[in-house]
Structures are given as C-alpha cells and as structure tokens.
Amino acid sequence: MDTVTPTTRNRRKVLAVLAGGLVLGVGAAITLAAWNDSEFATGTFTAGSFNLEGSTTSATAGFTNHNVTKGDTAAALSFSAPFSNLSPGDVVYAPFWVRLDSTTTNNATLVASTGTGTGTNATNISYSVYSIAPAATCDATATSGTLVASGTDLTTFTAGSSVALTKGATAGTAGTAAQLCFVATAKSSLTQGGAATGTWSFTATSS
Amino acid sequence: MRPGETTTVVMTRRRLRPRRRGLALKRIRAVLAGGLVFGVGATVTLASWNDGEYATGTFTAGRFDVVGSINGTAFASHATAGTAIAMTFAAAADAAALAPGKTVYALFSVKTATPSVAGTVKLTASTYAAGTLADYLTYGVKTVTAAQCASSTDYAAAGSTVVIADGSALSTSATASQTVTANGGNQVNYCFAITMPSTVGNGAQGLALTQTWQFAATSS
C-alpha cells in the first residue's frame, strides 16, 4: 500500500473532477457546432402614383392640378349666362371634368368633400352637382345624372354619391374623365347687385 | 561376441567397468535428451494455433442542405443573398403599384434536399433599407398547409400558423423556427403578406423597394 497523504488525495480528486469537466465541455461544444445552410428570397415592391387633375374646358384637354392644399389655384368654373346678371329663378350651368393623370397607377373613387360660399348672395343661391357622361352637355338635362353634391345655398353642403374614376388603360395614359355638372339656381331672396362665390372640393381616393 | 574377445577373461572384466560407466552416461544422456524432448514438446504446446476475426465500420459524414421554391414544386438552392430568388407577389398589378390599403401575397417553400439530415428553419429579415418604401410597408408571415399563397383566403386558410404577426415592420425577424425533416421529408410553406397600410400618406408615392429575407437553417 502506498502511503498517500490526505493533501495528495485531495489534489487527485480535484484533477479527476477537472478531467471530467473537460470531457463534458468537449461534448457540449460538439452539440453546439451544428451545420448551417440558408435560403434567400427577395420581394420587390413599387408604390403606385396617384394624381387627380381637372379641366373646365373639355373632357380631353385643359387639365391641370387645382389642389389648393398643395398651393394650386382652384379652377374657375365657366357658368353659362346669365351667371353675371342673375335674377331670381335663373339657373346657370358649369361643367368640370376630372380625371386621373397619366402617372396614376390606381383606380379611384371621387367624392365631393366640401362646399363653402362667400359674398352677399351666398345664402341666396342653391346648387346641385351631377355626374354626367364626359361628352354630355351640362345643361338642364344634367338632372338625370347622379347627384354628387347639393346645398340649399352656397354655404351648405350635402354630399351625394361617389364617382368611380379609372386609371389610363396603359401606362402613360390618363384615365377617362368624369364630368361634373354644376347647376346653380338663384333663389327668390336674391339681392340685387350682390355677388357670391362658391368653392367646392372633390377628393379622389385610390382604390 | 566378436572372435578374440573370449581369450582374456580378466581383460573382459576390466573392460566391463568402463562399459557400465558408459551405460550410465547413456542413461543420463537419454534422460537429458528426454528432458530436452519434453522441453521441445512444451514449447510446441505453448505456440498454439491462432486465428482472428476482423470487423470494419464505415462512417460517412452526413449532409445538411435546404432548398427553396417560390411555387412549391421546383426546388433549388439559393444559399446567398446574391443568389436569392425573387418571390412572385399576387396580385401582380398591386405589387407593381402598391397603394394604401393594398396587400400582396407570395409563397416561399423550404425543405431539406436529398440527401440531407433534418434541421430547423428560422425566418430572418436580411436587409432593411431605411428611408425607402420599407418605412411604409408592414408584413406578416404564416406557414400554410397547402403550397398556395396568392390571396387573403390562402393566407388565412385552415391550419395556418403565425410566424410573424401581421402589421410588423419589414425589419422584423421570426422568434420561432420551423422543423424540416431529413431528405425532403416535409415542406414548410411560408405565406407572405405585404401590406401598405391605409394610413400611408402621399409621401410613399412612386417609391420602390427590394426586400431580402433569409431562411436560416440549422441541422439538428
């Protein structure tokens, strides 16, 4: 029998435990070192473009932006005579064409958003806005169209139906215009010599 | 007896002694020789016959290889971002002109190749290009049972499991991983839904983005 001092015995125990731990550590490392492989996939997305433009002259020409909130000037409608010399009961008409411009990539829905009036006779003129065929004449027959907005006077506003706008059939082509026919009627309360200005906004929302 | 040996008896007796001595020597030699023989015999006994049996073990390292597909049937390897395959988003017209409120869908299937050991796959957003259309888009990913992902119906089909919650930023990676069994035993169908939220303003108009996703697979 060897004569082993307690100190030596302890040292051997420690070494044994350390050796055991070393083996355990190697085993753990092997488990962690798994094989790796990857698959890569991409998705390409492009945001669309969207712009509404309007014309007071024609279904095919004279279109510009009239977005007041972007600094543009509102389109001045050309009402039929006698818009500058109204008497009670007179009815005047003005066409306004709107369409999605050539850069637009999405169809849209157009709604009348607001209608405000200023001036002496603002409360003495009622109005209606109808959606009619692009080539139709904006006159007394317009009332057969779809009512888009109306007001008992220029300071009131009641929204009507929405109008569907389609983008151009091919890229770079503007969409088909929709004609909005404004019908303004001088009420019996019309003040002589008084002016009035009505302002409407229409909003197209991509769909 | 040989002739002449009988002539002198005394001589004969005298000669007998040396003969006996010779006999003893012979006996000793015989015993020694016997011992020698015995020793030889013992040596032979110790050198017994030998025979062996040999067995071999042949070991081959396995392979781990995952492959992917954008249509659920044609699988290939796209192991680096540079060789990434472009997913096909539906509806194509919407993917080419995303508008607020639009969601487009695409499939990407992953399985192990043959041969390959089993493993797990984890979806990771590989690139995120800040300042681009990526800022405006959100996405969600589900695993679907059928290898079909072209509509909201496919996306919400029975058996679908959320991998990335709807409405997550494009920089979001999955927290859980999916299991792929060995040798293409099962196929994980990821259904991607990319959305331009209806709240996105006009600032996003005309922007473009190519987003890369990594399906990081680890053998198990």
Contacts between the chains, C-beta under 8 A, distances in Angstrom:
chain1	res1	chain2	res2	distance
A	34	B	64	8.0
A	34	B	119	7.6
A	34	B	218	4.9
A	34	B	219	4.6
A	34	B	220	6.7
A	35	B	64	3.8
A	35	B	117	7.5
A	35	B	119	7.5
A	35	B	218	7.2
A	35	B	219	3.9
A	36	B	64	7.5
A	36	B	216	7.0
A	36	B	217	6.7
A	36	B	218	5.5
A	36	B	219	7.4
A	37	B	64	5.7
A	37	B	65	5.6
A	37	B	66	4.8
A	37	B	79	6.5
A	37	B	119	7.7
A	37	B	217	4.8
A	37	B	219	8.0
A	38	B	66	7.3
A	38	B	79	5.9
A	38	B	80	7.8
A	38	B	214	5.4
A	38	B	215	6.2
A	38	B	216	5.1
A	38	B	217	6.2
A	39	B	66	5.6
A	39	B	67	7.1
A	39	B	68	3.8
A	39	B	77	7.5
A	39	B	78	5.4
A	39	B	79	7.2
A	39	B	108	7.8
A	39	B	110	5.5
A	39	B	121	7.8
A	39	B	214	7.4
A	39	B	215	4.1
A	39	B	217	7.1
A	40	B	78	5.0
A	40	B	79	7.3
A	40	B	80	6.3
A	40	B	81	5.1
A	40	B	83	6.8
A	40	B	84	3.5
A	40	B	85	7.4
A	40	B	126	6.6
A	40	B	212	6.0
A	40	B	213	7.2
A	40	B	214	5.5
A	40	B	215	7.4
A	41	B	68	6.4
A	41	B	70	7.1
A	41	B	78	6.9
A	41	B	84	5.7
A	41	B	85	5.5
A	41	B	86	7.5
A	41	B	87	5.2
A	41	B	108	4.8
A	41	B	212	7.3
A	41	B	213	5.3
A	41	B	215	7.2
A	42	B	84	4.7
A	42	B	85	7.3
A	42	B	86	5.1
A	42	B	87	6.7
A	42	B	210	5.5
A	42	B	211	6.4
A	42	B	212	4.8
A	42	B	213	7.4
A	43	B	86	7.3
A	43	B	87	4.9
A	43	B	89	6.1
A	43	B	106	6.2
A	43	B	192	6.8
A	43	B	194	6.4
A	43	B	210	7.2
A	43	B	211	5.1
A	43	B	213	7.5
A	44	B	86	6.4
A	44	B	95	7.6
A	44	B	208	7.4
A	44	B	209	7.1
A	44	B	210	4.6
A	44	B	211	7.8
A	45	B	89	7.4
A	45	B	95	6.0
A	45	B	98	5.6
A	45	B	104	7.4
A	45	B	133	6.0
A	45	B	137	6.5
A	45	B	194	6.3
A	45	B	208	6.9
A	45	B	209	5.1
A	45	B	210	7.8
A	45	B	211	7.2
A	46	B	95	7.5
A	46	B	96	5.5
A	46	B	97	6.4
A	46	B	98	6.7
A	46	B	133	7.6
A	46	B	206	8.0
A	46	B	207	7.5
A	46	B	208	4.5
A	46	B	209	7.7
A	47	B	97	7.3
A	47	B	98	4.9
A	47	B	99	7.5
A	47	B	133	5.4
A	47	B	136	7.1
A	47	B	196	6.9
A	47	B	204	4.8
A	47	B	205	5.8
A	47	B	206	6.0
A	47	B	207	4.7
A	47	B	208	7.1
A	48	B	97	3.4
A	48	B	98	5.9
A	48	B	99	4.6
A	48	B	205	6.8
A	48	B	206	7.8
A	49	B	97	7.6
A	49	B	205	4.9
A	49	B	206	5.0
A	50	B	99	6.9
A	50	B	202	7.4
A	50	B	205	6.1
A	105	B	96	7.5
A	105	B	97	3.3
A	105	B	99	7.3
A	106	B	97	6.0
A	106	B	99	4.4
A	206	B	99	4.3
A	206	B	100	6.4
A	206	B	101	7.8
A	207	B	99	7.7
A	207	B	101	7.9
